[in-house]
Amino acid sequence: MRKWVAENLDNDADVIFRKIYDQATQYLTKQSIPAAVLIIGKYQYQHGFCADAEINMVCCLTELMVEGEWL
């Protein structure tokens, strides 16, 4: 996942966050969607003023992996 983030960080982070949000229902259980929305929103907001965008994105994806219940 870290490798993917490093390779894709040149893309607009807002687009990446939006794609994760749009596809969450395909991969997460219904019960996990509210937590995923809050996590994505938190890290999208933080992205605007974080010191290291790569670490911020990795943190977001890690939290989603830990907190989400995957199909």
PDB file of N, CA, C and O in Angstrom:
ATOM      1  N   MET A   1       0.825  -1.175   0.000  1.00  0.00           N
ATOM      2  CA  MET A   1       0.000   0.000   0.000  1.00  0.00           C
ATOM      3  C   MET A   1       0.874   1.246   0.000  1.00  0.00           C
ATOM      4  O   MET A   1       0.563   2.222  -0.682  1.00  0.00           O
ATOM      5  N   ARG A   2       1.960   1.219   0.757  1.00  0.00           N
ATOM      6  CA  ARG A   2       2.858   2.386   0.767  1.00  0.00           C
ATOM      7  C   ARG A   2       3.436   2.639  -0.611  1.00  0.00           C
ATOM      8  O   ARG A   2       3.570   3.788  -1.033  1.00  0.00           O
ATOM      9  N   LYS A   3       3.780   1.564  -1.317  1.00  0.00           N
ATOM     10  CA  LYS A   3       4.332   1.699  -2.667  1.00  0.00           C
ATOM     11  C   LYS A   3       3.291   2.326  -3.591  1.00  0.00           C
ATOM     12  O   LYS A   3       3.617   3.217  -4.375  1.00  0.00           O
ATOM     13  N   TRP A   4       2.042   1.869  -3.504  1.00  0.00           N
ATOM     14  CA  TRP A   4       0.985   2.411  -4.337  1.00  0.00           C
ATOM     15  C   TRP A   4       0.792   3.897  -4.060  1.00  0.00           C
ATOM     16  O   TRP A   4       0.648   4.690  -4.990  1.00  0.00           O
ATOM     17  N   VAL A   5       0.788   4.272  -2.791  1.00  0.00           N
ATOM     18  CA  VAL A   5       0.615   5.684  -2.432  1.00  0.00           C
ATOM     19  C   VAL A   5       1.750   6.514  -3.013  1.00  0.00           C
ATOM     20  O   VAL A   5       1.513   7.567  -3.606  1.00  0.00           O
ATOM     21  N   ALA A   6       2.984   6.045  -2.846  1.00  0.00           N
ATOM     22  CA  ALA A   6       4.135   6.781  -3.365  1.00  0.00           C
ATOM     23  C   ALA A   6       4.057   6.936  -4.884  1.00  0.00           C
ATOM     24  O   ALA A   6       4.422   7.982  -5.421  1.00  0.00           O
ATOM     25  N   GLU A   7       3.588   5.911  -5.570  1.00  0.00           N
ATOM     26  CA  GLU A   7       3.488   5.952  -7.027  1.00  0.00           C
ATOM     27  C   GLU A   7       2.326   6.823  -7.508  1.00  0.00           C
ATOM     28  O   GLU A   7       2.363   7.326  -8.631  1.00  0.00           O
ATOM     29  N   ASN A   8       1.315   7.007  -6.694  1.00  0.00           N
ATOM     30  CA  ASN A   8       0.117   7.735  -7.117  1.00  0.00           C
ATOM     31  C   ASN A   8      -0.058   9.089  -6.448  1.00  0.00           C
ATOM     32  O   ASN A   8      -1.072   9.755  -6.659  1.00  0.00           O
ATOM     33  N   LEU A   9       0.893   9.497  -5.663  1.00  0.00           N
ATOM     34  CA  LEU A   9       0.742  10.757  -4.932  1.00  0.00           C
ATOM     35  C   LEU A   9       0.779  11.973  -5.849  1.00  0.00           C
ATOM     36  O   LEU A   9       0.333  13.053  -5.463  1.00  0.00           O
ATOM     37  N   ASP A  10       1.308  11.807  -7.059  1.00  0.00           N
ATOM     38  CA  ASP A  10       1.314  12.923  -8.006  1.00  0.00           C
ATOM     39  C   ASP A  10      -0.092  13.248  -8.490  1.00  0.00           C
ATOM     40  O   ASP A  10      -0.352  14.353  -8.965  1.00  0.00           O
ATOM     41  N   ASN A  11      -1.001  12.277  -8.368  1.00  0.00           N
ATOM     42  CA  ASN A  11      -2.397  12.518  -8.722  1.00  0.00           C
ATOM     43  C   ASN A  11      -3.015  13.444  -7.676  1.00  0.00           C
ATOM     44  O   ASN A  11      -2.513  13.554  -6.557  1.00  0.00           O
ATOM     45  N   ASP A  12      -4.081  14.091  -8.042  1.00  0.00           N
ATOM     46  CA  ASP A  12      -4.786  14.981  -7.126  1.00  0.00           C
ATOM     47  C   ASP A  12      -5.343  14.162  -5.951  1.00  0.00           C
ATOM     48  O   ASP A  12      -6.145  13.249  -6.151  1.00  0.00           O
ATOM     49  N   ALA A  13      -4.922  14.486  -4.752  1.00  0.00           N
ATOM     50  CA  ALA A  13      -5.345  13.735  -3.567  1.00  0.00           C
ATOM     51  C   ALA A  13      -6.858  13.773  -3.396  1.00  0.00           C
ATOM     52  O   ALA A  13      -7.452  12.792  -2.947  1.00  0.00           O
ATOM     53  N   ASP A  14      -7.484  14.879  -3.743  1.00  0.00           N
ATOM     54  CA  ASP A  14      -8.941  14.952  -3.618  1.00  0.00           C
ATOM     55  C   ASP A  14      -9.624  13.927  -4.522  1.00  0.00           C
ATOM     56  O   ASP A  14     -10.667  13.382  -4.163  1.00  0.00           O
ATOM     57  N   VAL A  15      -9.047  13.666  -5.681  1.00  0.00           N
ATOM     58  CA  VAL A  15      -9.594  12.657  -6.589  1.00  0.00           C
ATOM     59  C   VAL A  15      -9.446  11.267  -5.975  1.00  0.00           C
ATOM     60  O   VAL A  15     -10.355  10.443  -6.071  1.00  0.00           O
ATOM     61  N   ILE A  16      -8.307  11.010  -5.348  1.00  0.00           N
ATOM     62  CA  ILE A  16      -8.084   9.718  -4.698  1.00  0.00           C
ATOM     63  C   ILE A  16      -9.078   9.523  -3.551  1.00  0.00           C
ATOM     64  O   ILE A  16      -9.693   8.464  -3.435  1.00  0.00           O
ATOM     65  N   PHE A  17      -9.232  10.540  -2.710  1.00  0.00           N
ATOM     66  CA  PHE A  17     -10.195  10.443  -1.608  1.00  0.00           C
ATOM     67  C   PHE A  17     -11.607  10.199  -2.152  1.00  0.00           C
ATOM     68  O   PHE A  17     -12.359   9.397  -1.598  1.00  0.00           O
ATOM     69  N   ARG A  18     -11.957  10.887  -3.226  1.00  0.00           N
ATOM     70  CA  ARG A  18     -13.293  10.746  -3.803  1.00  0.00           C
ATOM     71  C   ARG A  18     -13.507   9.333  -4.352  1.00  0.00           C
ATOM     72  O   ARG A  18     -14.584   8.760  -4.187  1.00  0.00           O
ATOM     73  N   LYS A  19     -12.488   8.770  -5.002  1.00  0.00           N
ATOM     74  CA  LYS A  19     -12.613   7.412  -5.540  1.00  0.00           C
ATOM     75  C   LYS A  19     -12.783   6.394  -4.416  1.00  0.00           C
ATOM     76  O   LYS A  19     -13.569   5.454  -4.536  1.00  0.00           O
ATOM     77  N   ILE A  20     -12.054   6.582  -3.341  1.00  0.00           N
ATOM     78  CA  ILE A  20     -12.200   5.691  -2.185  1.00  0.00           C
ATOM     79  C   ILE A  20     -13.623   5.794  -1.647  1.00  0.00           C
ATOM     80  O   ILE A  20     -14.266   4.783  -1.364  1.00  0.00           O
ATOM     81  N   TYR A  21     -14.100   7.011  -1.511  1.00  0.00           N
ATOM     82  CA  TYR A  21     -15.464   7.246  -1.014  1.00  0.00           C
ATOM     83  C   TYR A  21     -16.501   6.600  -1.929  1.00  0.00           C
ATOM     84  O   TYR A  21     -17.409   5.915  -1.461  1.00  0.00           O
ATOM     85  N   ASP A  22     -16.361   6.822  -3.239  1.00  0.00           N
ATOM     86  CA  ASP A  22     -17.336   6.305  -4.199  1.00  0.00           C
ATOM     87  C   ASP A  22     -17.374   4.783  -4.235  1.00  0.00           C
ATOM     88  O   ASP A  22     -18.428   4.201  -4.492  1.00  0.00           O
ATOM     89  N   GLN A  23     -16.252   4.132  -3.984  1.00  0.00           N
ATOM     90  CA  GLN A  23     -16.187   2.680  -4.099  1.00  0.00           C
ATOM     91  C   GLN A  23     -16.308   1.951  -2.762  1.00  0.00           C
ATOM     92  O   GLN A  23     -16.261   0.721  -2.725  1.00  0.00           O
ATOM     93  N   ALA A  24     -16.459   2.678  -1.687  1.00  0.00           N
ATOM     94  CA  ALA A  24     -16.519   2.062  -0.355  1.00  0.00           C
ATOM     95  C   ALA A  24     -17.653   1.049  -0.248  1.00  0.00           C
ATOM     96  O   ALA A  24     -17.489   0.004   0.382  1.00  0.00           O
ATOM     97  N   THR A  25     -18.794   1.346  -0.851  1.00  0.00           N
ATOM     98  CA  THR A  25     -19.940   0.441  -0.722  1.00  0.00           C
ATOM     99  C   THR A  25     -19.716  -0.897  -1.424  1.00  0.00           C
ATOM    100  O   THR A  25     -20.390  -1.879  -1.112  1.00  0.00           O
ATOM    101  N   GLN A  26     -18.786  -0.945  -2.357  1.00  0.00           N
ATOM    102  CA  GLN A  26     -18.488  -2.188  -3.062  1.00  0.00           C
ATOM    103  C   GLN A  26     -17.615  -3.130  -2.235  1.00  0.00           C
ATOM    104  O   GLN A  26     -17.617  -4.341  -2.456  1.00  0.00           O
ATOM    105  N   TYR A  27     -16.876  -2.574  -1.291  1.00  0.00           N
ATOM    106  CA  TYR A  27     -15.874  -3.370  -0.585  1.00  0.00           C
ATOM    107  C   TYR A  27     -16.081  -3.473   0.923  1.00  0.00           C
ATOM    108  O   TYR A  27     -15.503  -4.346   1.570  1.00  0.00           O
ATOM    109  N   LEU A  28     -16.896  -2.594   1.480  1.00  0.00           N
ATOM    110  CA  LEU A  28     -17.130  -2.580   2.920  1.00  0.00           C
ATOM    111  C   LEU A  28     -18.557  -3.021   3.233  1.00  0.00           C
ATOM    112  O   LEU A  28     -19.462  -2.853   2.416  1.00  0.00           O
ATOM    113  N   THR A  29     -18.747  -3.584   4.419  1.00  0.00           N
ATOM    114  CA  THR A  29     -20.097  -3.917   4.856  1.00  0.00           C
ATOM    115  C   THR A  29     -20.866  -2.628   5.113  1.00  0.00           C
ATOM    116  O   THR A  29     -20.274  -1.565   5.295  1.00  0.00           O
ATOM    117  N   LYS A  30     -22.190  -2.735   5.125  1.00  0.00           N
ATOM    118  CA  LYS A  30     -23.024  -1.553   5.384  1.00  0.00           C
ATOM    119  C   LYS A  30     -22.686  -0.902   6.712  1.00  0.00           C
ATOM    120  O   LYS A  30     -22.709   0.323   6.831  1.00  0.00           O
ATOM    121  N   GLN A  31     -22.373  -1.717   7.711  1.00  0.00           N
ATOM    122  CA  GLN A  31     -22.080  -1.191   9.044  1.00  0.00           C
ATOM    123  C   GLN A  31     -20.776  -0.391   9.073  1.00  0.00           C
ATOM    124  O   GLN A  31     -20.598   0.466   9.939  1.00  0.00           O
ATOM    125  N   SER A  32     -19.875  -0.658   8.147  1.00  0.00           N
ATOM    126  CA  SER A  32     -18.583   0.022   8.131  1.00  0.00           C
ATOM    127  C   SER A  32     -18.600   1.339   7.362  1.00  0.00           C
ATOM    128  O   SER A  32     -17.670   2.136   7.490  1.00  0.00           O
ATOM    129  N   ILE A  33     -19.625   1.577   6.578  1.00  0.00           N
ATOM    130  CA  ILE A  33     -19.662   2.767   5.723  1.00  0.00           C
ATOM    131  C   ILE A  33     -19.617   4.075   6.530  1.00  0.00           C
ATOM    132  O   ILE A  33     -18.836   4.959   6.179  1.00  0.00           O
ATOM    133  N   PRO A  34     -20.410   4.237   7.584  1.00  0.00           N
ATOM    134  CA  PRO A  34     -20.344   5.503   8.326  1.00  0.00           C
ATOM    135  C   PRO A  34     -18.940   5.805   8.865  1.00  0.00           C
ATOM    136  O   PRO A  34     -18.480   6.944   8.778  1.00  0.00           O
ATOM    137  N   ALA A  35     -18.267   4.812   9.411  1.00  0.00           N
ATOM    138  CA  ALA A  35     -16.909   5.027   9.922  1.00  0.00           C
ATOM    139  C   ALA A  35     -15.967   5.385   8.783  1.00  0.00           C
ATOM    140  O   ALA A  35     -15.101   6.246   8.938  1.00  0.00           O
ATOM    141  N   ALA A  36     -16.132   4.726   7.635  1.00  0.00           N
ATOM    142  CA  ALA A  36     -15.276   5.016   6.482  1.00  0.00           C
ATOM    143  C   ALA A  36     -15.457   6.451   6.005  1.00  0.00           C
ATOM    144  O   ALA A  36     -14.481   7.124   5.672  1.00  0.00           O
ATOM    145  N   VAL A  37     -16.688   6.917   5.971  1.00  0.00           N
ATOM    146  CA  VAL A  37     -16.962   8.299   5.555  1.00  0.00           C
ATOM    147  C   VAL A  37     -16.276   9.281   6.499  1.00  0.00           C
ATOM    148  O   VAL A  37     -15.672  10.255   6.051  1.00  0.00           O
ATOM    149  N   LEU A  38     -16.366   9.030   7.795  1.00  0.00           N
ATOM    150  CA  LEU A  38     -15.719   9.914   8.764  1.00  0.00           C
ATOM    151  C   LEU A  38     -14.206   9.892   8.622  1.00  0.00           C
ATOM    152  O   LEU A  38     -13.561  10.936   8.720  1.00  0.00           O
ATOM    153  N   ILE A  39     -13.639   8.731   8.396  1.00  0.00           N
ATOM    154  CA  ILE A  39     -12.181   8.609   8.230  1.00  0.00           C
ATOM    155  C   ILE A  39     -11.730   9.355   6.976  1.00  0.00           C
ATOM    156  O   ILE A  39     -10.777  10.131   7.022  1.00  0.00           O
ATOM    157  N   ILE A  40     -12.412   9.120   5.866  1.00  0.00           N
ATOM    158  CA  ILE A  40     -12.052   9.786   4.617  1.00  0.00           C
ATOM    159  C   ILE A  40     -12.161  11.298   4.773  1.00  0.00           C
ATOM    160  O   ILE A  40     -11.270  12.031   4.344  1.00  0.00           O
ATOM    161  N   GLY A  41     -13.235  11.765   5.377  1.00  0.00           N
ATOM    162  CA  GLY A  41     -13.416  13.201   5.584  1.00  0.00           C
ATOM    163  C   GLY A  41     -12.332  13.810   6.444  1.00  0.00           C
ATOM    164  O   GLY A  41     -11.842  14.904   6.164  1.00  0.00           O
ATOM    165  N   LYS A  42     -11.959  13.094   7.495  1.00  0.00           N
ATOM    166  CA  LYS A  42     -10.917  13.594   8.401  1.00  0.00           C
ATOM    167  C   LYS A  42      -9.590  13.771   7.666  1.00  0.00           C
ATOM    168  O   LYS A  42      -8.941  14.811   7.783  1.00  0.00           O
ATOM    169  N   TYR A  43      -9.194  12.755   6.912  1.00  0.00           N
ATOM    170  CA  TYR A  43      -7.899  12.829   6.240  1.00  0.00           C
ATOM    171  C   TYR A  43      -7.919  13.747   5.025  1.00  0.00           C
ATOM    172  O   TYR A  43      -6.894  14.334   4.676  1.00  0.00           O
ATOM    173  N   GLN A  44      -9.069  13.878   4.379  1.00  0.00           N
ATOM    174  CA  GLN A  44      -9.161  14.829   3.274  1.00  0.00           C
ATOM    175  C   GLN A  44      -8.995  16.252   3.811  1.00  0.00           C
ATOM    176  O   GLN A  44      -8.306  17.070   3.200  1.00  0.00           O
ATOM    177  N   TYR A  45      -9.612  16.542   4.929  1.00  0.00           N
ATOM    178  CA  TYR A  45      -9.452  17.852   5.568  1.00  0.00           C
ATOM    179  C   TYR A  45      -7.997  18.082   5.975  1.00  0.00           C
ATOM    180  O   TYR A  45      -7.438  19.147   5.713  1.00  0.00           O
ATOM    181  N   GLN A  46      -7.386  17.089   6.613  1.00  0.00           N
ATOM    182  CA  GLN A  46      -6.009  17.224   7.078  1.00  0.00           C
ATOM    183  C   GLN A  46      -5.029  17.379   5.922  1.00  0.00           C
ATOM    184  O   GLN A  46      -3.967  17.982   6.082  1.00  0.00           O
ATOM    185  N   HIS A  47      -5.378  16.840   4.764  1.00  0.00           N
ATOM    186  CA  HIS A  47      -4.473  16.891   3.623  1.00  0.00           C
ATOM    187  C   HIS A  47      -4.125  18.332   3.243  1.00  0.00           C
ATOM    188  O   HIS A  47      -3.041  18.608   2.730  1.00  0.00           O
ATOM    189  N   GLY A  48      -5.056  19.236   3.501  1.00  0.00           N
ATOM    190  CA  GLY A  48      -4.842  20.634   3.132  1.00  0.00           C
ATOM    191  C   GLY A  48      -3.708  21.316   3.874  1.00  0.00           C
ATOM    192  O   GLY A  48      -3.173  22.316   3.397  1.00  0.00           O
ATOM    193  N   PHE A  49      -3.337  20.798   5.019  1.00  0.00           N
ATOM    194  CA  PHE A  49      -2.285  21.462   5.790  1.00  0.00           C
ATOM    195  C   PHE A  49      -1.298  20.496   6.440  1.00  0.00           C
ATOM    196  O   PHE A  49      -0.589  20.870   7.374  1.00  0.00           O
ATOM    197  N   CYS A  50      -1.249  19.268   5.954  1.00  0.00           N
ATOM    198  CA  CYS A  50      -0.322  18.293   6.547  1.00  0.00           C
ATOM    199  C   CYS A  50       1.101  18.542   6.047  1.00  0.00           C
ATOM    200  O   CYS A  50       1.304  19.110   4.974  1.00  0.00           O
ATOM    201  N   ALA A  51       2.070  18.114   6.833  1.00  0.00           N
ATOM    202  CA  ALA A  51       3.478  18.300   6.481  1.00  0.00           C
ATOM    203  C   ALA A  51       3.929  17.309   5.413  1.00  0.00           C
ATOM    204  O   ALA A  51       4.790  17.637   4.596  1.00  0.00           O
ATOM    205  N   ASP A  52       3.366  16.112   5.406  1.00  0.00           N
ATOM    206  CA  ASP A  52       3.780  15.078   4.469  1.00  0.00           C
ATOM    207  C   ASP A  52       2.538  14.376   3.915  1.00  0.00           C
ATOM    208  O   ASP A  52       1.893  13.592   4.611  1.00  0.00           O
ATOM    209  N   ALA A  53       2.216  14.668   2.660  1.00  0.00           N
ATOM    210  CA  ALA A  53       1.003  14.136   2.041  1.00  0.00           C
ATOM    211  C   ALA A  53       1.028  12.614   1.945  1.00  0.00           C
ATOM    212  O   ALA A  53      -0.012  11.968   2.071  1.00  0.00           O
ATOM    213  N   GLU A  54       2.201  12.040   1.725  1.00  0.00           N
ATOM    214  CA  GLU A  54       2.299  10.580   1.621  1.00  0.00           C
ATOM    215  C   GLU A  54       1.938   9.920   2.948  1.00  0.00           C
ATOM    216  O   GLU A  54       1.176   8.953   2.975  1.00  0.00           O
ATOM    217  N   ILE A  55       2.478  10.436   4.038  1.00  0.00           N
ATOM    218  CA  ILE A  55       2.172   9.875   5.354  1.00  0.00           C
ATOM    219  C   ILE A  55       0.688  10.042   5.655  1.00  0.00           C
ATOM    220  O   ILE A  55       0.068   9.129   6.202  1.00  0.00           O
ATOM    221  N   ASN A  56       0.112  11.178   5.312  1.00  0.00           N
ATOM    222  CA  ASN A  56      -1.311  11.408   5.556  1.00  0.00           C
ATOM    223  C   ASN A  56      -2.168  10.386   4.812  1.00  0.00           C
ATOM    224  O   ASN A  56      -3.112   9.841   5.384  1.00  0.00           O
ATOM    225  N   MET A  57      -1.849  10.122   3.546  1.00  0.00           N
ATOM    226  CA  MET A  57      -2.629   9.171   2.759  1.00  0.00           C
ATOM    227  C   MET A  57      -2.445   7.746   3.298  1.00  0.00           C
ATOM    228  O   MET A  57      -3.409   6.984   3.376  1.00  0.00           O
ATOM    229  N   VAL A  58      -1.218   7.389   3.668  1.00  0.00           N
ATOM    230  CA  VAL A  58      -0.971   6.060   4.240  1.00  0.00           C
ATOM    231  C   VAL A  58      -1.738   5.900   5.549  1.00  0.00           C
ATOM    232  O   VAL A  58      -2.295   4.835   5.814  1.00  0.00           O
ATOM    233  N   CYS A  59      -1.771   6.939   6.359  1.00  0.00           N
ATOM    234  CA  CYS A  59      -2.530   6.889   7.610  1.00  0.00           C
ATOM    235  C   CYS A  59      -4.020   6.674   7.335  1.00  0.00           C
ATOM    236  O   CYS A  59      -4.670   5.886   8.021  1.00  0.00           O
ATOM    237  N   CYS A  60      -4.549   7.358   6.355  1.00  0.00           N
ATOM    238  CA  CYS A  60      -5.959   7.207   6.002  1.00  0.00           C
ATOM    239  C   CYS A  60      -6.252   5.775   5.584  1.00  0.00           C
ATOM    240  O   CYS A  60      -7.197   5.162   6.081  1.00  0.00           O
ATOM    241  N   LEU A  61      -5.456   5.245   4.682  1.00  0.00           N
ATOM    242  CA  LEU A  61      -5.700   3.890   4.188  1.00  0.00           C
ATOM    243  C   LEU A  61      -5.492   2.853   5.286  1.00  0.00           C
ATOM    244  O   LEU A  61      -6.206   1.852   5.338  1.00  0.00           O
ATOM    245  N   THR A  62      -4.529   3.087   6.151  1.00  0.00           N
ATOM    246  CA  THR A  62      -4.295   2.165   7.267  1.00  0.00           C
ATOM    247  C   THR A  62      -5.485   2.165   8.213  1.00  0.00           C
ATOM    248  O   THR A  62      -5.940   1.106   8.645  1.00  0.00           O
ATOM    249  N   GLU A  63      -5.991   3.352   8.536  1.00  0.00           N
ATOM    250  CA  GLU A  63      -7.153   3.430   9.428  1.00  0.00           C
ATOM    251  C   GLU A  63      -8.375   2.763   8.797  1.00  0.00           C
ATOM    252  O   GLU A  63      -9.148   2.099   9.488  1.00  0.00           O
ATOM    253  N   LEU A  64      -8.548   2.939   7.492  1.00  0.00           N
ATOM    254  CA  LEU A  64      -9.652   2.265   6.810  1.00  0.00           C
ATOM    255  C   LEU A  64      -9.493   0.749   6.866  1.00  0.00           C
ATOM    256  O   LEU A  64     -10.470   0.026   7.061  1.00  0.00           O
ATOM    257  N   MET A  65      -8.278   0.272   6.698  1.00  0.00           N
ATOM    258  CA  MET A  65      -8.031  -1.177   6.754  1.00  0.00           C
ATOM    259  C   MET A  65      -8.328  -1.725   8.144  1.00  0.00           C
ATOM    260  O   MET A  65      -8.895  -2.809   8.277  1.00  0.00           O
ATOM    261  N   VAL A  66      -7.950  -0.986   9.173  1.00  0.00           N
ATOM    262  CA  VAL A  66      -8.131  -1.454  10.545  1.00  0.00           C
ATOM    263  C   VAL A  66      -9.587  -1.366  10.981  1.00  0.00           C
ATOM    264  O   VAL A  66     -10.107  -2.294  11.600  1.00  0.00           O
ATOM    265  N   GLU A  67     -10.243  -0.262  10.665  1.00  0.00           N
ATOM    266  CA  GLU A  67     -11.594  -0.010  11.160  1.00  0.00           C
ATOM    267  C   GLU A  67     -12.687  -0.631  10.296  1.00  0.00           C
ATOM    268  O   GLU A  67     -13.791  -0.887  10.777  1.00  0.00           O
ATOM    269  N   GLY A  68     -12.385  -0.870   9.029  1.00  0.00           N
ATOM    270  CA  GLY A  68     -13.403  -1.369   8.125  1.00  0.00           C
ATOM    271  C   GLY A  68     -13.636  -2.875   8.245  1.00  0.00           C
ATOM    272  O   GLY A  68     -12.724  -3.641   8.554  1.00  0.00           O
ATOM    273  N   GLU A  69     -14.859  -3.268   7.998  1.00  0.00           N
ATOM    274  CA  GLU A  69     -15.199  -4.687   7.901  1.00  0.00           C
ATOM    275  C   GLU A  69     -15.399  -4.948   6.414  1.00  0.00           C
ATOM    276  O   GLU A  69     -16.356  -4.464   5.808  1.00  0.00           O
ATOM    277  N   TRP A  70     -14.498  -5.707   5.843  1.00  0.00           N
ATOM    278  CA  TRP A  70     -14.428  -5.889   4.411  1.00  0.00           C
ATOM    279  C   TRP A  70     -15.256  -7.068   3.940  1.00  0.00           C
ATOM    280  O   TRP A  70     -15.384  -8.074   4.637  1.00  0.00           O
ATOM    281  N   LEU A  71     -15.811  -6.932   2.758  1.00  0.00           N
ATOM    282  CA  LEU A  71     -16.615  -8.013   2.151  1.00  0.00           C
ATOM    283  C   LEU A  71     -15.715  -9.100   1.606  1.00  0.00           C
ATOM    284  O   LEU A  71     -16.202 -10.090   1.060  1.00  0.00           O
TER     285      LEU A  71
END
